[in-house]
Amino acid sequence: MAERQVTVESEVGLHARPAATFVQTAAKAPLDVTVAKGGGQPVNAKSILAVLSLDVRKGDTVVIKAEGEGADEILDQLALIAAAP
């Protein structure tokens, strides 16, 4: 299991376009990928409704986890999306 902890920098948080890009990127990976806000319960990172339900705002920290071959690669991509201003 690999993970990344990222501070969200987008003015809109992980909502709207950043969330859509995040989910589309996660969906490309043939892995289980989850995201959690702070120390909260993880949700499926491939589900737009699940990601939006986290209500991630600018300055919040998210923990993204993936397991399997290519996990580090997909986590690096998702971390860049989450940290983008």
Biopython code that builds the backbone (N, CA, C, O; Angstrom):
import numpy as np
from Bio.PDB.StructureBuilder import StructureBuilder

atoms = [
    (1, "MET", "N", (0.861, -1.181, 0.000)),
    (1, "MET", "CA", (0.000, 0.000, 0.000)),
    (1, "MET", "C", (0.901, 1.236, 0.000)),
    (1, "MET", "O", (1.779, 1.384, 0.850)),
    (2, "ALA", "N", (0.667, 2.099, -0.952)),
    (2, "ALA", "CA", (1.415, 3.354, -1.045)),
    (2, "ALA", "C", (0.457, 4.494, -0.720)),
    (2, "ALA", "O", (-0.750, 4.383, -0.938)),
    (3, "GLU", "N", (0.992, 5.572, -0.206)),
    (3, "GLU", "CA", (0.130, 6.724, 0.096)),
    (3, "GLU", "C", (0.877, 8.030, -0.041)),
    (3, "GLU", "O", (2.104, 8.095, 0.039)),
    (4, "ARG", "N", (0.082, 9.077, -0.253)),
    (4, "ARG", "CA", (0.595, 10.443, -0.319)),
    (4, "ARG", "C", (-0.307, 11.324, 0.546)),
    (4, "ARG", "O", (-1.529, 11.176, 0.540)),
    (5, "GLN", "N", (0.304, 12.226, 1.275)),
    (5, "GLN", "CA", (-0.443, 13.227, 2.032)),
    (5, "GLN", "C", (-0.198, 14.560, 1.338)),
    (5, "GLN", "O", (0.946, 14.964, 1.130)),
    (6, "VAL", "N", (-1.292, 15.241, 0.981)),
    (6, "VAL", "CA", (-1.188, 16.441, 0.159)),
    (6, "VAL", "C", (-2.072, 17.546, 0.730)),
    (6, "VAL", "O", (-3.189, 17.286, 1.179)),
    (7, "THR", "N", (-1.571, 18.773, 0.711)),
    (7, "THR", "CA", (-2.386, 19.928, 1.060)),
    (7, "THR", "C", (-2.994, 20.483, -0.221)),
    (7, "THR", "O", (-2.282, 20.758, -1.187)),
    (8, "VAL", "N", (-4.303, 20.643, -0.222)),
    (8, "VAL", "CA", (-5.028, 21.123, -1.398)),
    (8, "VAL", "C", (-4.837, 22.631, -1.517)),
    (8, "VAL", "O", (-5.068, 23.367, -0.557)),
    (9, "GLU", "N", (-4.415, 23.091, -2.691)),
    (9, "GLU", "CA", (-4.098, 24.503, -2.894)),
    (9, "GLU", "C", (-5.079, 25.240, -3.803)),
    (9, "GLU", "O", (-5.035, 26.467, -3.884)),
    (10, "SER", "N", (-5.952, 24.522, -4.479)),
    (10, "SER", "CA", (-6.909, 25.162, -5.383)),
    (10, "SER", "C", (-7.883, 26.039, -4.601)),
    (10, "SER", "O", (-8.331, 25.671, -3.516)),
    (11, "GLU", "N", (-8.201, 27.190, -5.158)),
    (11, "GLU", "CA", (-9.157, 28.107, -4.522)),
    (11, "GLU", "C", (-10.518, 27.456, -4.293)),
    (11, "GLU", "O", (-11.221, 27.799, -3.343)),
    (12, "VAL", "N", (-10.892, 26.511, -5.169)),
    (12, "VAL", "CA", (-12.195, 25.840, -5.039)),
    (12, "VAL", "C", (-12.068, 24.512, -4.319)),
    (12, "VAL", "O", (-13.041, 23.763, -4.234)),
    (13, "GLY", "N", (-10.898, 24.208, -3.804)),
    (13, "GLY", "CA", (-10.692, 22.939, -3.128)),
    (13, "GLY", "C", (-10.718, 21.797, -4.122)),
    (13, "GLY", "O", (-10.310, 21.950, -5.273)),
    (14, "LEU", "N", (-11.199, 20.658, -3.672)),
    (14, "LEU", "CA", (-11.302, 19.495, -4.556)),
    (14, "LEU", "C", (-12.759, 19.373, -4.979)),
    (14, "LEU", "O", (-13.443, 18.399, -4.664)),
    (15, "HIS", "N", (-13.210, 20.395, -5.706)),
    (15, "HIS", "CA", (-14.584, 20.489, -6.195)),
    (15, "HIS", "C", (-14.538, 20.827, -7.680)),
    (15, "HIS", "O", (-13.496, 21.214, -8.208)),
    (16, "ALA", "N", (-15.656, 20.680, -8.331)),
    (16, "ALA", "CA", (-15.825, 21.063, -9.732)),
    (16, "ALA", "C", (-14.735, 20.468, -10.622)),
    (16, "ALA", "O", (-14.526, 19.255, -10.630)),
    (17, "ARG", "N", (-14.056, 21.312, -11.357)),
    (17, "ARG", "CA", (-13.063, 20.836, -12.330)),
    (17, "ARG", "C", (-11.905, 20.066, -11.692)),
    (17, "ARG", "O", (-11.540, 19.012, -12.212)),
    (18, "PRO", "N", (-11.306, 20.539, -10.588)),
    (18, "PRO", "CA", (-10.223, 19.744, -9.992)),
    (18, "PRO", "C", (-10.688, 18.344, -9.570)),
    (18, "PRO", "O", (-9.953, 17.369, -9.726)),
    (19, "ALA", "N", (-11.897, 18.250, -9.041)),
    (19, "ALA", "CA", (-12.421, 16.938, -8.629)),
    (19, "ALA", "C", (-12.631, 16.042, -9.845)),
    (19, "ALA", "O", (-12.313, 14.854, -9.798)),
    (20, "ALA", "N", (-13.156, 16.592, -10.918)),
    (20, "ALA", "CA", (-13.387, 15.807, -12.136)),
    (20, "ALA", "C", (-12.065, 15.288, -12.694)),
    (20, "ALA", "O", (-11.969, 14.124, -13.083)),
    (21, "THR", "N", (-11.055, 16.138, -12.736)),
    (21, "THR", "CA", (-9.739, 15.724, -13.225)),
    (21, "THR", "C", (-9.138, 14.657, -12.320)),
    (21, "THR", "O", (-8.555, 13.685, -12.800)),
    (22, "PHE", "N", (-9.282, 14.839, -11.010)),
    (22, "PHE", "CA", (-8.783, 13.887, -10.017)),
    (22, "PHE", "C", (-9.424, 12.511, -10.235)),
    (22, "PHE", "O", (-8.724, 11.501, -10.296)),
    (23, "VAL", "N", (-10.747, 12.477, -10.351)),
    (23, "VAL", "CA", (-11.496, 11.222, -10.515)),
    (23, "VAL", "C", (-11.155, 10.565, -11.856)),
    (23, "VAL", "O", (-10.953, 9.352, -11.909)),
    (24, "GLN", "N", (-11.089, 11.339, -12.931)),
    (24, "GLN", "CA", (-10.749, 10.784, -14.243)),
    (24, "GLN", "C", (-9.356, 10.152, -14.230)),
    (24, "GLN", "O", (-9.141, 9.097, -14.827)),
    (25, "THR", "N", (-8.426, 10.794, -13.558)),
    (25, "THR", "CA", (-7.066, 10.264, -13.472)),
    (25, "THR", "C", (-7.049, 8.982, -12.651)),
    (25, "THR", "O", (-6.415, 8.004, -13.048)),
    (26, "ALA", "N", (-7.736, 8.973, -11.515)),
    (26, "ALA", "CA", (-7.804, 7.770, -10.676)),
    (26, "ALA", "C", (-8.450, 6.613, -11.434)),
    (26, "ALA", "O", (-8.025, 5.466, -11.303)),
    (27, "ALA", "N", (-9.471, 6.914, -12.221)),
    (27, "ALA", "CA", (-10.212, 5.880, -12.951)),
    (27, "ALA", "C", (-9.369, 5.195, -14.023)),
    (27, "ALA", "O", (-9.679, 4.075, -14.431)),
    (28, "LYS", "N", (-8.319, 5.849, -14.477)),
    (28, "LYS", "CA", (-7.444, 5.264, -15.493)),
    (28, "LYS", "C", (-6.589, 4.135, -14.925)),
    (28, "LYS", "O", (-6.081, 3.303, -15.676)),
    (29, "ALA", "N", (-6.430, 4.103, -13.611)),
    (29, "ALA", "CA", (-5.557, 3.110, -12.978)),
    (29, "ALA", "C", (-6.344, 1.835, -12.664)),
    (29, "ALA", "O", (-7.444, 1.903, -12.115)),
    (30, "PRO", "N", (-5.784, 0.680, -13.009)),
    (30, "PRO", "CA", (-6.452, -0.580, -12.677)),
    (30, "PRO", "C", (-6.148, -0.997, -11.236)),
    (30, "PRO", "O", (-5.800, -2.146, -10.967)),
    (31, "LEU", "N", (-6.287, -0.045, -10.323)),
    (31, "LEU", "CA", (-5.961, -0.254, -8.909)),
    (31, "LEU", "C", (-7.104, 0.247, -8.041)),
    (31, "LEU", "O", (-7.953, 1.015, -8.494)),
    (32, "ASP", "N", (-7.116, -0.191, -6.794)),
    (32, "ASP", "CA", (-8.017, 0.413, -5.817)),
    (32, "ASP", "C", (-7.346, 1.691, -5.339)),
    (32, "ASP", "O", (-6.217, 1.661, -4.850)),
    (33, "VAL", "N", (-8.044, 2.817, -5.481)),
    (33, "VAL", "CA", (-7.496, 4.113, -5.086)),
    (33, "VAL", "C", (-8.518, 4.770, -4.167)),
    (33, "VAL", "O", (-9.700, 4.859, -4.499)),
    (34, "THR", "N", (-8.051, 5.230, -3.004)),
    (34, "THR", "CA", (-8.938, 5.918, -2.068)),
    (34, "THR", "C", (-8.370, 7.281, -1.720)),
    (34, "THR", "O", (-7.179, 7.543, -1.889)),
    (35, "VAL", "N", (-9.254, 8.147, -1.229)),
    (35, "VAL", "CA", (-8.843, 9.465, -0.762)),
    (35, "VAL", "C", (-9.633, 9.763, 0.510)),
    (35, "VAL", "O", (-10.816, 9.438, 0.609)),
    (36, "ALA", "N", (-8.970, 10.380, 1.472)),
    (36, "ALA", "CA", (-9.612, 10.750, 2.727)),
    (36, "ALA", "C", (-9.213, 12.172, 3.085)),
    (36, "ALA", "O", (-8.094, 12.601, 2.803)),
    (37, "LYS", "N", (-10.117, 12.888, 3.697)),
    (37, "LYS", "CA", (-9.837, 14.246, 4.175)),
    (37, "LYS", "C", (-9.309, 14.133, 5.597)),
    (37, "LYS", "O", (-9.965, 13.573, 6.474)),
    (38, "GLY", "N", (-8.104, 14.679, 5.812)),
    (38, "GLY", "CA", (-7.512, 14.616, 7.141)),
    (38, "GLY", "C", (-7.431, 13.173, 7.626)),
    (38, "GLY", "O", (-6.925, 12.304, 6.917)),
    (39, "GLY", "N", (-7.923, 12.923, 8.819)),
    (39, "GLY", "CA", (-7.915, 11.569, 9.364)),
    (39, "GLY", "C", (-9.242, 10.864, 9.169)),
    (39, "GLY", "O", (-9.525, 9.874, 9.844)),
    (40, "GLY", "N", (-10.061, 11.366, 8.249)),
    (40, "GLY", "CA", (-11.395, 10.820, 8.040)),
    (40, "GLY", "C", (-11.433, 9.495, 7.311)),
    (40, "GLY", "O", (-10.403, 8.915, 6.966)),
    (41, "GLN", "N", (-12.643, 9.037, 7.089)),
    (41, "GLN", "CA", (-12.897, 7.775, 6.414)),
    (41, "GLN", "C", (-12.550, 7.888, 4.929)),
    (41, "GLN", "O", (-12.965, 8.845, 4.276)),
    (42, "PRO", "N", (-11.799, 6.933, 4.385)),
    (42, "PRO", "CA", (-11.464, 6.982, 2.960)),
    (42, "PRO", "C", (-12.665, 6.644, 2.081)),
    (42, "PRO", "O", (-13.539, 5.862, 2.457)),
    (43, "VAL", "N", (-12.679, 7.263, 0.893)),
    (43, "VAL", "CA", (-13.723, 6.999, -0.097)),
    (43, "VAL", "C", (-13.062, 6.595, -1.404)),
    (43, "VAL", "O", (-11.861, 6.791, -1.590)),
    (44, "ASN", "N", (-13.840, 6.040, -2.293)),
    (44, "ASN", "CA", (-13.373, 5.620, -3.604)),
    (44, "ASN", "C", (-12.982, 6.851, -4.425)),
    (44, "ASN", "O", (-13.821, 7.705, -4.709)),
    (45, "ALA", "N", (-11.717, 6.935, -4.800)),
    (45, "ALA", "CA", (-11.224, 8.094, -5.559)),
    (45, "ALA", "C", (-11.695, 8.087, -7.007)),
    (45, "ALA", "O", (-11.456, 9.046, -7.741)),
    (46, "LYS", "N", (-12.362, 7.016, -7.425)),
    (46, "LYS", "CA", (-12.864, 6.918, -8.796)),
    (46, "LYS", "C", (-14.329, 7.336, -8.895)),
    (46, "LYS", "O", (-14.927, 7.277, -9.970)),
    (47, "SER", "N", (-14.899, 7.755, -7.776)),
    (47, "SER", "CA", (-16.306, 8.160, -7.733)),
    (47, "SER", "C", (-16.409, 9.664, -7.494)),
    (47, "SER", "O", (-15.986, 10.155, -6.447)),
    (48, "ILE", "N", (-16.967, 10.397, -8.458)),
    (48, "ILE", "CA", (-17.088, 11.846, -8.309)),
    (48, "ILE", "C", (-17.954, 12.199, -7.111)),
    (48, "ILE", "O", (-17.641, 13.140, -6.381)),
    (49, "LEU", "N", (-19.034, 11.462, -6.897)),
    (49, "LEU", "CA", (-19.907, 11.763, -5.757)),
    (49, "LEU", "C", (-19.198, 11.523, -4.437)),
    (49, "LEU", "O", (-19.367, 12.295, -3.492)),
    (50, "ALA", "N", (-18.402, 10.458, -4.360)),
    (50, "ALA", "CA", (-17.666, 10.170, -3.135)),
    (50, "ALA", "C", (-16.632, 11.261, -2.850)),
    (50, "ALA", "O", (-16.503, 11.721, -1.716)),
    (51, "VAL", "N", (-15.904, 11.668, -3.881)),
    (51, "VAL", "CA", (-14.876, 12.708, -3.715)),
    (51, "VAL", "C", (-15.520, 14.032, -3.311)),
    (51, "VAL", "O", (-15.036, 14.707, -2.403)),
    (52, "LEU", "N", (-16.603, 14.404, -3.978)),
    (52, "LEU", "CA", (-17.285, 15.656, -3.637)),
    (52, "LEU", "C", (-17.854, 15.620, -2.218)),
    (52, "LEU", "O", (-17.928, 16.652, -1.551)),
    (53, "SER", "N", (-18.257, 14.430, -1.758)),
    (53, "SER", "CA", (-18.837, 14.313, -0.418)),
    (53, "SER", "C", (-17.827, 14.631, 0.684)),
    (53, "SER", "O", (-18.217, 14.914, 1.817)),
    (54, "LEU", "N", (-16.545, 14.587, 0.365)),
    (54, "LEU", "CA", (-15.516, 14.913, 1.357)),
    (54, "LEU", "C", (-15.483, 16.400, 1.692)),
    (54, "LEU", "O", (-14.980, 16.792, 2.745)),
    (55, "ASP", "N", (-16.017, 17.226, 0.797)),
    (55, "ASP", "CA", (-16.048, 18.676, 1.001)),
    (55, "ASP", "C", (-14.647, 19.233, 1.297)),
    (55, "ASP", "O", (-14.439, 19.953, 2.273)),
    (56, "VAL", "N", (-13.704, 18.881, 0.431)),
    (56, "VAL", "CA", (-12.312, 19.318, 0.601)),
    (56, "VAL", "C", (-12.172, 20.748, 0.117)),
    (56, "VAL", "O", (-12.546, 21.076, -1.009)),
    (57, "ARG", "N", (-11.631, 21.596, 0.979)),
    (57, "ARG", "CA", (-11.447, 23.017, 0.674)),
    (57, "ARG", "C", (-9.960, 23.372, 0.651)),
    (57, "ARG", "O", (-9.111, 22.596, 1.091)),
    (58, "LYS", "N", (-9.672, 24.547, 0.136)),
    (58, "LYS", "CA", (-8.290, 25.023, 0.091)),
    (58, "LYS", "C", (-7.689, 24.970, 1.496)),
    (58, "LYS", "O", (-8.293, 25.426, 2.467)),
    (59, "GLY", "N", (-6.487, 24.401, 1.576)),
    (59, "GLY", "CA", (-5.779, 24.290, 2.850)),
    (59, "GLY", "C", (-6.011, 22.976, 3.573)),
    (59, "GLY", "O", (-5.279, 22.645, 4.506)),
    (60, "ASP", "N", (-7.034, 22.215, 3.151)),
    (60, "ASP", "CA", (-7.273, 20.905, 3.761)),
    (60, "ASP", "C", (-6.202, 19.923, 3.306)),
    (60, "ASP", "O", (-5.629, 20.061, 2.225)),
    (61, "THR", "N", (-5.946, 18.936, 4.146)),
    (61, "THR", "CA", (-5.012, 17.873, 3.815)),
    (61, "THR", "C", (-5.792, 16.627, 3.433)),
    (61, "THR", "O", (-6.756, 16.257, 4.103)),
    (62, "VAL", "N", (-5.370, 15.984, 2.354)),
    (62, "VAL", "CA", (-5.974, 14.716, 1.952)),
    (62, "VAL", "C", (-4.903, 13.635, 1.957)),
    (62, "VAL", "O", (-3.721, 13.902, 1.738)),
    (63, "VAL", "N", (-5.347, 12.410, 2.213)),
    (63, "VAL", "CA", (-4.465, 11.250, 2.150)),
    (63, "VAL", "C", (-4.986, 10.370, 1.021)),
    (63, "VAL", "O", (-6.131, 9.918, 1.044)),
    (64, "ILE", "N", (-4.130, 10.136, 0.037)),
    (64, "ILE", "CA", (-4.484, 9.335, -1.129)),
    (64, "ILE", "C", (-3.711, 8.023, -1.023)),
    (64, "ILE", "O", (-2.501, 8.023, -0.799)),
    (65, "LYS", "N", (-4.428, 6.898, -1.186)),
    (65, "LYS", "CA", (-3.790, 5.586, -1.082)),
    (65, "LYS", "C", (-4.130, 4.739, -2.298)),
    (65, "LYS", "O", (-5.213, 4.842, -2.874)),
    (66, "ALA", "N", (-3.170, 3.896, -2.669)),
    (66, "ALA", "CA", (-3.378, 2.948, -3.767)),
    (66, "ALA", "C", (-2.546, 1.712, -3.479)),
    (66, "ALA", "O", (-1.511, 1.767, -2.815)),
    (67, "GLU", "N", (-3.032, 0.598, -4.001)),
    (67, "GLU", "CA", (-2.310, -0.653, -3.801)),
    (67, "GLU", "C", (-2.209, -1.388, -5.124)),
    (67, "GLU", "O", (-3.185, -1.500, -5.867)),
    (68, "GLY", "N", (-1.022, -1.885, -5.407)),
    (68, "GLY", "CA", (-0.808, -2.664, -6.612)),
    (68, "GLY", "C", (0.301, -2.082, -7.466)),
    (68, "GLY", "O", (0.885, -1.048, -7.141)),
    (69, "GLU", "N", (0.578, -2.768, -8.564)),
    (69, "GLU", "CA", (1.622, -2.333, -9.484)),
    (69, "GLU", "C", (1.247, -0.992, -10.105)),
    (69, "GLU", "O", (0.154, -0.840, -10.649)),
    (70, "GLY", "N", (2.139, -0.035, -10.024)),
    (70, "GLY", "CA", (1.889, 1.299, -10.564)),
    (70, "GLY", "C", (1.289, 2.259, -9.553)),
    (70, "GLY", "O", (0.927, 3.381, -9.907)),
    (71, "ALA", "N", (1.178, 1.839, -8.301)),
    (71, "ALA", "CA", (0.562, 2.682, -7.272)),
    (71, "ALA", "C", (1.304, 4.000, -7.085)),
    (71, "ALA", "O", (0.684, 5.060, -6.991)),
    (72, "ASP", "N", (2.628, 3.933, -7.031)),
    (72, "ASP", "CA", (3.397, 5.169, -6.828)),
    (72, "ASP", "C", (3.189, 6.148, -7.979)),
    (72, "ASP", "O", (3.098, 7.357, -7.768)),
    (73, "GLU", "N", (3.116, 5.624, -9.177)),
    (73, "GLU", "CA", (2.929, 6.471, -10.355)),
    (73, "GLU", "C", (1.583, 7.206, -10.321)),
    (73, "GLU", "O", (1.528, 8.416, -10.540)),
    (74, "ILE", "N", (0.512, 6.478, -10.050)),
    (74, "ILE", "CA", (-0.811, 7.114, -10.018)),
    (74, "ILE", "C", (-0.921, 8.076, -8.839)),
    (74, "ILE", "O", (-1.550, 9.128, -8.955)),
    (75, "LEU", "N", (-0.313, 7.726, -7.708)),
    (75, "LEU", "CA", (-0.356, 8.625, -6.559)),
    (75, "LEU", "C", (0.399, 9.919, -6.833)),
    (75, "LEU", "O", (-0.024, 10.986, -6.387)),
    (76, "ASP", "N", (1.498, 9.838, -7.552)),
    (76, "ASP", "CA", (2.227, 11.053, -7.918)),
    (76, "ASP", "C", (1.351, 11.961, -8.782)),
    (76, "ASP", "O", (1.322, 13.176, -8.586)),
    (77, "GLN", "N", (0.640, 11.363, -9.736)),
    (77, "GLN", "CA", (-0.238, 12.147, -10.612)),
    (77, "GLN", "C", (-1.389, 12.795, -9.819)),
    (77, "GLN", "O", (-1.708, 13.968, -10.013)),
    (78, "LEU", "N", (-1.993, 12.017, -8.935)),
    (78, "LEU", "CA", (-3.118, 12.541, -8.140)),
    (78, "LEU", "C", (-2.653, 13.607, -7.159)),
    (78, "LEU", "O", (-3.372, 14.573, -6.905)),
    (79, "ALA", "N", (-1.468, 13.440, -6.611)),
    (79, "ALA", "CA", (-0.937, 14.444, -5.683)),
    (79, "ALA", "C", (-0.713, 15.774, -6.396)),
    (79, "ALA", "O", (-0.978, 16.834, -5.828)),
    (80, "LEU", "N", (-0.229, 15.725, -7.631)),
    (80, "LEU", "CA", (-0.041, 16.955, -8.415)),
    (80, "LEU", "C", (-1.363, 17.663, -8.673)),
    (80, "LEU", "O", (-1.442, 18.889, -8.596)),
    (81, "ILE", "N", (-2.397, 16.895, -8.977)),
    (81, "ILE", "CA", (-3.721, 17.492, -9.210)),
    (81, "ILE", "C", (-4.241, 18.117, -7.927)),
    (81, "ILE", "O", (-4.735, 19.244, -7.943)),
    (82, "ALA", "N", (-4.137, 17.402, -6.822)),
    (82, "ALA", "CA", (-4.665, 17.912, -5.556)),
    (82, "ALA", "C", (-3.907, 19.144, -5.074)),
    (82, "ALA", "O", (-4.495, 20.027, -4.450)),
    (83, "ALA", "N", (-2.622, 19.212, -5.355)),
    (83, "ALA", "CA", (-1.794, 20.331, -4.870)),
    (83, "ALA", "C", (-1.766, 21.515, -5.819)),
    (83, "ALA", "O", (-1.221, 22.563, -5.473)),
    (84, "ALA", "N", (-2.339, 21.375, -7.006)),
    (84, "ALA", "CA", (-2.289, 22.466, -7.984)),
    (84, "ALA", "C", (-3.102, 23.668, -7.512)),
    (84, "ALA", "O", (-4.223, 23.511, -7.027)),
    (85, "PRO", "N", (-2.538, 24.871, -7.653)),
    (85, "PRO", "CA", (-3.276, 26.080, -7.230)),
    (85, "PRO", "C", (-4.425, 26.419, -8.163)),
    (85, "PRO", "O", (-5.133, 27.401, -7.940)),
]
sb = StructureBuilder()
sb.init_structure("model")
sb.init_model(0)
sb.init_chain("A")
sb.init_seg("    ")
for serial, (resi, resn, name, xyz) in enumerate(atoms, 1):
    if name == "N":
        sb.init_residue(resn, " ", resi, " ")
    sb.init_atom(name, np.array(xyz, "f"), 0.0, 1.0, " ", f" {name:<3s}", serial, name[0])
structure = sb.get_structure()
